[in-house]
Amino acid sequence: MQLRDTPEEARFRHRLRDWLASTVPARDNEPLVPQTTDIDTARRWAHALYEAGYAGLTWPREHGGQGLTLGYQAIYLEETARAGAGEHVNVIGLGMVGPTLIAVGTPDQQHAYLPRILTGETLMCQGFSEPGAGSDLAAMATRATPDGDEFVLDGQKVWSSYATVADECLLLARSAPDSSRHRGLTCFLLDLRTPGVTVRPQRQLTGEPGFGEIILDQVRVPATRVLGGAGNGWSVAMTTLAHERGTFGFTLTARLERQLRLLAATIRDAGLDRDPVVRDRLATLHVEAQGLRWTSIRALGDGHSPGPESTVLKLRWSEANQRLTGLALDVLRDAADHPAAERWRSHWEREQLRSRANSIEGGSSEILRDIVAERILALPRSR
Ligand SMILES: Cc1cc2nc3c(=O)[nH]c(=O)nc-3n(C[C@H](O)[C@H](O)[C@H](O)COP(=O)(O)OP(=O)(O)OC[C@H]3O[C@@H](n4cnc5c(N)ncnc54)[C@H](O)[C@@H]3O)c2cc1C
């Protein structure tokens, strides 16, 4: 297991750090501005990353990527979080849909999608969840009825991140009418401008339109837009979710480390940096963040596919982030005499509301505990 940067990785880190210093306005120890509403800025940032060679780091070179290991992607995530840079708006395209296209797409699909995903011209979202199928994804009911060279989609997807700004959706539907559970599903690359598609924003607890529902009413999709073969939808979806786990741990720990720095600044502004209880709670969170970071490195395994630790990471990170935002609000409550602390209030109120979703998105904590019990600890199934 490699715990430190190799000489090549260290060079990559320094080059990236220099580039970020000249590209991202210095925002250290400043509250972050949510970037969900300014799509033009987000697209410009995506394009700047592409031009500088930081999009598709782990994609193979023959598909326009840099052919690097997950370790480099981890460095990218750490350094961009440290610099306070916005997240890539095409995170689903780059991290999930692109790698799935590379694994199971036809040459025509790869040619049509991959370059545009890299540049950020085609923004992707993922339409798996439905009102009756979240944790239990195999319960999905959206229909894809074969009709000649086309499929006709009817149904409803919910909680689809970026759906309100995306161009296309990787959508899972039931194509065999009498099938149940994991069988008879098909994955589609759906153009969200197709007649019959309606995207409605769904507001998160923060009030921001971070995701949306996708209503499908007699939507005709050519069979050329099937990804991975009709009837293979479950296996394609699992490929996509496996890629989501790739450097997920680093995304999370890098965010947590930045939050900790902002929290330390808040504590100083609140005049509570000598309070032993606050110091103890901050130190405990710091230790946890470091533990998660080292676990992320361990999870990188062979540098190409993550190990089972990513489930533990997601579980512990969501709990740590919720405790962190709780500490921030406790500090602000006790800091009524320190006007300097007030500049943090809207940041931490938003962050605490947003952190409630951490234990639901990407697999709820209950489901993750089941996975840890059954697949890592080999305990008997609970159901
Ligand atoms: C911010 C955010 C972004 C999201 N982005 C996307 C996206 O881009 N694309 C997408 O397809 N989906 C997305 N989702 C949906 C997400 O995947 C689901 O919310 C999640 O899988 C849970 O499903 P559910 O909401 O239907 O809750 P349910 O599955 O109905 O669960 C309700 C509660 O019951 C518990 N529960 C369910 N089954 C069990 C069980 N067997 N044992 C113990 N407890 C159980 C759950 O833990 C939870 O507490 C997003 C969600 C959020 C919050």
PDBQT file of the ligand as one rigid body, heavy atoms in Angstrom, charges set to zero:
ROOT
HETATM    1  C1  LIG A 401     -29.347  14.711  -2.422  1.00  0.00    +0.000 C 
HETATM    2  C2  LIG A 401     -29.809  13.474  -3.151  1.00  0.00    +0.000 A 
HETATM    3  C3  LIG A 401     -29.394  13.235  -4.449  1.00  0.00    +0.000 A 
HETATM    4  C4  LIG A 401     -29.850  12.099  -5.141  1.00  0.00    +0.000 A 
HETATM    5  N1  LIG A 401     -29.452  11.928  -6.446  1.00  0.00    +0.000 NA
HETATM    6  C5  LIG A 401     -29.955  10.882  -7.141  1.00  0.00    +0.000 A 
HETATM    7  C6  LIG A 401     -29.644  10.718  -8.536  1.00  0.00    +0.000 A 
HETATM    8  O1  LIG A 401     -28.891  11.525  -9.117  1.00  0.00    +0.000 OA
HETATM    9  N2  LIG A 401     -30.200   9.694  -9.220  1.00  0.00    +0.000 N 
HETATM   10  C7  LIG A 401     -31.019   8.799  -8.610  1.00  0.00    +0.000 A 
HETATM   11  O2  LIG A 401     -31.479   7.863  -9.286  1.00  0.00    +0.000 OA
HETATM   12  N3  LIG A 401     -31.355   8.905  -7.286  1.00  0.00    +0.000 NA
HETATM   13  C8  LIG A 401     -30.837   9.941  -6.561  1.00  0.00    +0.000 A 
HETATM   14  N4  LIG A 401     -31.169  10.087  -5.218  1.00  0.00    +0.000 N 
HETATM   15  C9  LIG A 401     -32.096   9.125  -4.617  1.00  0.00    +0.000 C 
HETATM   16  C10 LIG A 401     -31.432   8.202  -3.604  1.00  0.00    +0.000 C 
HETATM   17  O3  LIG A 401     -30.680   7.216  -4.272  1.00  0.00    +0.000 OA
HETATM   18  C11 LIG A 401     -32.568   7.598  -2.759  1.00  0.00    +0.000 C 
HETATM   19  O4  LIG A 401     -33.155   8.662  -2.020  1.00  0.00    +0.000 OA
HETATM   20  C12 LIG A 401     -32.066   6.541  -1.821  1.00  0.00    +0.000 C 
HETATM   21  O5  LIG A 401     -31.661   5.408  -2.533  1.00  0.00    +0.000 OA
HETATM   22  C13 LIG A 401     -33.153   6.134  -0.800  1.00  0.00    +0.000 C 
HETATM   23  O6  LIG A 401     -34.343   5.817  -1.456  1.00  0.00    +0.000 OA
HETATM   24  P1  LIG A 401     -35.730   6.465  -1.000  1.00  0.00    +0.000 P 
HETATM   25  O7  LIG A 401     -35.558   7.939  -0.872  1.00  0.00    +0.000 OA
HETATM   26  O8  LIG A 401     -36.775   5.970  -1.918  1.00  0.00    +0.000 OA
HETATM   27  O9  LIG A 401     -36.000   5.920   0.473  1.00  0.00    +0.000 OA
HETATM   28  P2  LIG A 401     -36.523   4.464   0.833  1.00  0.00    +0.000 P 
HETATM   29  O10 LIG A 401     -35.785   3.440   0.071  1.00  0.00    +0.000 OA
HETATM   30  O11 LIG A 401     -38.013   4.456   0.774  1.00  0.00    +0.000 OA
HETATM   31  O12 LIG A 401     -36.064   4.377   2.354  1.00  0.00    +0.000 OA
HETATM   32  C14 LIG A 401     -36.762   5.053   3.405  1.00  0.00    +0.000 C 
HETATM   33  C15 LIG A 401     -36.072   4.703   4.706  1.00  0.00    +0.000 C 
HETATM   34  O13 LIG A 401     -36.193   3.281   4.937  1.00  0.00    +0.000 OA
HETATM   35  C16 LIG A 401     -34.899   2.706   5.126  1.00  0.00    +0.000 C 
HETATM   36  N5  LIG A 401     -34.855   1.387   4.498  1.00  0.00    +0.000 N 
HETATM   37  C17 LIG A 401     -35.250   1.053   3.236  1.00  0.00    +0.000 A 
HETATM   38  N6  LIG A 401     -35.048  -0.250   3.021  1.00  0.00    +0.000 NA
HETATM   39  C18 LIG A 401     -34.484  -0.755   4.136  1.00  0.00    +0.000 A 
HETATM   40  C19 LIG A 401     -34.026  -2.052   4.513  1.00  0.00    +0.000 A 
HETATM   41  N7  LIG A 401     -34.070  -3.097   3.684  1.00  0.00    +0.000 N 
HETATM   42  N8  LIG A 401     -33.488  -2.196   5.764  1.00  0.00    +0.000 NA
HETATM   43  C20 LIG A 401     -33.407  -1.142   6.622  1.00  0.00    +0.000 A 
HETATM   44  N9  LIG A 401     -33.854   0.099   6.321  1.00  0.00    +0.000 NA
HETATM   45  C21 LIG A 401     -34.365   0.297   5.101  1.00  0.00    +0.000 A 
HETATM   46  C22 LIG A 401     -33.938   3.648   4.428  1.00  0.00    +0.000 C 
HETATM   47  O14 LIG A 401     -32.642   3.558   4.992  1.00  0.00    +0.000 OA
HETATM   48  C23 LIG A 401     -34.585   4.995   4.712  1.00  0.00    +0.000 C 
HETATM   49  O15 LIG A 401     -34.227   5.451   5.994  1.00  0.00    +0.000 OA
HETATM   50  C24 LIG A 401     -30.726  11.190  -4.513  1.00  0.00    +0.000 A 
HETATM   51  C25 LIG A 401     -31.129  11.418  -3.177  1.00  0.00    +0.000 A 
HETATM   52  C26 LIG A 401     -30.689  12.555  -2.500  1.00  0.00    +0.000 A 
HETATM   53  C27 LIG A 401     -31.170  12.778  -1.085  1.00  0.00    +0.000 C 
ENDROOT
TORSDOF 0
